[in-house]
């Protein structure tokens, strides 16, 4: 490999630059903390704190009838793994007060004629008061509630038909759901792979955003300019240590996800390492480009954090579905490299698919590597200005 002047790239000079960067890293405890402590902290914090699973919905009941059938209806909720009976109140005002105090998330109001309506085959209405201050949680709870009520209604209908002498009481359509890839519907199984993309993007960009700005602040840039090291050798030599450390972070993040959070990994490990390397080169190049533009370490850190954390968290499909975003934002996500890597991670971890399906995402990452690499090479000038 040769540089633009036709002079071959020297492995000796590359190794010297890389070794110098390793020494600077070793002497910088803040960078070492970013490398080793931050990935574990982010994984454990987000892995345990960020969850969309709702399994303890507190229910307050105002049973106006207090019959055997109304108690059986309430028991359907308490026996569900999603609901917990929080209170049995004696009037409507107490029910509202518990919801206002957030001591209950839903309230059930069972009418006076509940059992009489069921025995006569008439439809009866049960009021459900739902705290909608958190719309997403309310929608999930509403789905759980409908499932319990439908199950109870089906059993009541079958019992009513049996008492009328109808022997064939089969339901015309029986639902037999079969969930693929995430059988238990656990949110951590798709959140943790997305966290790996978030950690790689933030850590990679933060580390390399200091490479050149640190030289300017320490006054050592003049020494680098005076050396015979070509800028291509300087760029590669400075990025190699961070690439190796980032690969170590990937291994740590993957190990925590699989061993601690029990997220299944069904894909090919070589494909995972290859595609992760492409994404690492993108974020490391992005950080280096920021370091060239910002000659202050503080400014470089801020630019790296803003340009990686927010796009990955909001626009990659990690937390929010891209299909549900406005069209303008969907077009913006095309420029977010993490969008493609999140798809890759979820496909490898949960679906076990390979390059035969993930090749569009691979090509997108290769394109980002070429674009960001070219920009970093052109913007970096081995001169004092």
N, C-alpha and C positions, 0 to 999 in steps of 0.2 A: 504494500500500500504506500502511495506517495502523496505528498501534499501538493498544493496548487503550483508551487515553484518547481515541481518535478523532483524534489529531494525526497528520498525514501524516509518513511517514518521510522525513527530509531526506537527499538525496544528498550535500549539502555536509558534513553532520556525519558521514555514513558514510565519505566520502573522508578526512576529517580523522582519524578513528579508525584507518582502515586505514593511512594514511600514518605515523601515530605507531607502529603496530605494525611496519611495515617498517623504520623507523629503529631500533627496539629490536632487531629481528632482525639488522640490519646491525652493530650494536654488540656483539652477543653471538656470539663465535666458536664457542661450544659448540653453539648452535642451528644455525649455518651448517654445522658439521661433521656434525650429524645430518641436515641436508637433503641435502648433496651427497656426503659421504664414506660414510655408513652404508649407503645403498642399494647402492652399488657393492661395498662390502666384503661385505655379506650375500649379494649375488647371486653374486659370484665364489667366496666361501667355501663356501656351500651348493651352488652349481652344480657345483663340482668335487669337493667332499668327500662330499656326500650322493649316493650312487648305489646302485642295487639290481642293477646289472649285474655279473655275475661271469664273467670271461673268462680267468682264469689260475688254474685249480684245480690244485694240485700233487699229483701222484699218485706213490705209492711202490708198487712191484710186488715180490711174492714169487712168482716163477715156479718151481714145483716140478718142472715137466716140461721146460721149455726146449726145446720142439719148434718146428718151423716154424709150426704152427697156433697155438700159444700166442703166438709172437712176432707173428703176424698179428693176433691179438686185441689185443695190447698196442698195436700200431701204429694200430689204430682210435682209441684214446684220444689218442695223441700227434699224430695228424693232425687231430683235432678242434680247433676254435678255442677251445674252453672248457678244455682240459686241457693240462698241461705235465708231462712225465715228470721227476720230481724225483730218484728213486733206484730202483735195482734191487738189492734186498737178498738175502741168502743164507739168512736164517732168520726165523722169526715174531717173535722178540724184537726184532730190528732194526726190523721194520715197526712194531711197537707203539711203540718208542722214538721214531721219527720223527714219529708222530702226536702223542705226548705233548709233544714239543719244538716242535710246530706247524710243523715243516719239511715236513710233508705233511698235506693235508686229507682225503685218502682213501687207503686201502690196498687193493690187489687181491691176492688169494690164489688162484693158479691151481693146481688139483690135479694129482697125478701122472698120472692117467688122462684128461686133458683131450682129447687128440686121439683116443685109442682110443674114448672114448665117442661123440665126434662121428662118427667113421668108421662106427661100428656103428649109428648112428641113435638112440642112447640119449641121454636128457637128462643133462646134466652141470651141476654147480653151481659157480659162481665166487663166492667170498666177497668181499664189499665191506665194509671197515671204514671207518666214516664218523665224523668228529669232529662230534658233535652239541651241542657247547657253545654254538654259535650256531644256534638251531633254524631260523630263516628261511633262513640260508645253507645249512644242511644239506639242507633240503627242495629248494632250487633245484639243488644239486649232485646230489642223488639223482635228480631229474628228468633232468638231463643224462646221468647214468650209465645210466639205464634206456633212454634214447634210443639211446646208442651200442651197448649190449648187444642191443637189439631189432634194430637195423640189421645187426649181425653175425650174429645168429641167423637173420634172414631170408635172408641170403646163403648161410649154411651149409645151410639147408633147401632152397633152390633148387638148390644144387650136389648135394645128396644125391638129390633127385628126378631130376636129370639123369643121374646115374650109374646110376639104376635104370630108365632108358629112358623116363621119363615126359616127353613132349614139351611138354605144356601145363602150364607152370609159373607161370602167372599167380597173383598173390595175389588171393584173393576180394574183399577190400576194400582199395582204395588211398586213402590219406589225401592230400588235396590242400588244405592249409591256405592261407587267404588272409586276411591280417591287415589290418584297416581302421584308418585314422586314425593309427596308429603302426606303420608297416610293418616297421621295424627292431627293434621292441620295446625301444627305448632308454628307460631310466627318466628321463633328463633331459627328455624331451619332455613328461612330465606333472609332473615335479618343478619345473621352472622356472616354468610358469604359477602353480603353487601358491606359489612363492616371491614372486611379484609381489603376491599377496594378503597374504602375511605381512609384506612390507616396507611396503606401504601401511598396513596396520593398525598396525604398531608405530610407524612414523615419524609418521603422522598423529596418533595418540593422544599420543605423547611430546611433540610440538611444542605442541599446544593444551592439554595438561595444565598448562602453565606460564603461560598467559595471565593468569588472575586471581590465582593464587597468587603470581606474580612481583610483581603490583601491591601485594599485601598486604605482602610482605617488603621491598619498596623504599619503602613508605610513601606511594605515589602513589595509593592507592585513594581517599583522602579528596578528592584533586583531581578524580578522575573523578566522584565522587558530587556534587561541587559544580557540575559543568558541566550545561548544559541537554540533554545527550545522553541520549535515552531508552535504556532497557536493551536493547530490540530493536535499536536502531541500534548500541549498543555490542557486542552479541553478533555481529551480522553483520559489523560493521567489523573486529572482532578476528579473525574466522575467514576473511575474504576473502584476506589475504596468505598464510595457511597453505594455503588451497585452491589458490591459484595455484602455490605452491611444490610442493605435493603432485602437481599435474598434471604439473609438470616432472619429478618423480621417477618418475611412471608412464611418461612418455615415455623416460626414461633406462633404466628397468628393461626396458621392452619392446624398446628398441633393443639392449641387451646380450643379451637372450634370443634375439632373431632373428639378430643379426649375429655374435655371439661363440659362442653355444651352438647356433646353427643350428636353433632350434626353429621349426617352420613356423607361420605365422599364416594361417589359411584363412578367417577370418570377416570381418565388416564393421567397418572402422575407426570409422565414426560410432557404431555400436552399442556397440563396445568403449569409446569415450570416454563415451558416455551412461551405461552401466551402471557404469563405473569412477567416474564423478562421483557416482552414487548411493551407492556404497560409501564414497567419500571423505567425503561429507557425514555418513554414519553414524559413521565413526571420528573425524572431527574433532569432531562433537557429543559423542561419548563422552569424548574428551579434555577438552573444555570443561566437561562435567558433573563430571569428576574434579577439574578446577581449581577449580570452585566449592565442592566439598565439602572438599577438602584445601587449607588455607591455607599449607602449606609446600611449597616446590618439591621437596624431597627426597621427601616423602611422595607428592606428585602423580606424580613420576617412577616411583616404585615401584608405585603403584596402576596406572598406565598400562601398565607393562611386564607386570605379572602378569595384568591383565585382557585383554590383547591377545595376547601371545606364546604363552602356554600354551594358551588356547582355539583359536587358529589352528593351532598346531603339532599339537595332540593331537586336537581335536574337529571339525575342518573337513573331514576327508577328504583333507587335503593329503598326509599321510604314512601314515595308517592308515585302512583302509576302514571306513566307518560301519556298513555291513551286518554286519560281523564283531564289532561291539561289543555288550556286553550291552544289553538293552532299555532299562534305566534311563538309560544313557549316550546311547543313540540319541535318547531324548526330550530330554535336556539339549542335544544338538547343535541342536535346533530353535531354541534361543535364541542361537545363535552366528551372527552375520551373515556371517562369513567362509565358513561352510558353503555358502551360496548363491553367494557370489562365486567360490569355487574351482570350483564346477560351471560357472559362466558362463565363466570363463577357459579351462578345459579344453575346453568346447564350442566357444568361438570360435577358440582356437588350433589344436586338433587336428581337430575335426569340421567347422568352418565353418558351424555352425548359427546361426540368428538368433532374433529375438524370437518368431517363431511357435512355437518350442519352449521358449525360455528365459523366457517370460512369467511362469511361477509364481515363478521366482527374482527377476525384476524386481519383482513385486508384494510379495514378502517384503522386499526392500530398501526399497521405498517405505514399507512399514509400519514398519520400523525407523527410517527418517528421521522419520516423524511422531511416533513414540513418544519417541525420544531428543531430538528438537527440542522437544517439549512439556515433557519433564522438565527440560531445560536452561533453558528460559525460566522455568519455575515456580520452580526452585531458586535461580536467580540473582536476587539482590535488590540494587538500587542504593541500599543504605542501610548505615550503619556500625552493626554490632552487637557 
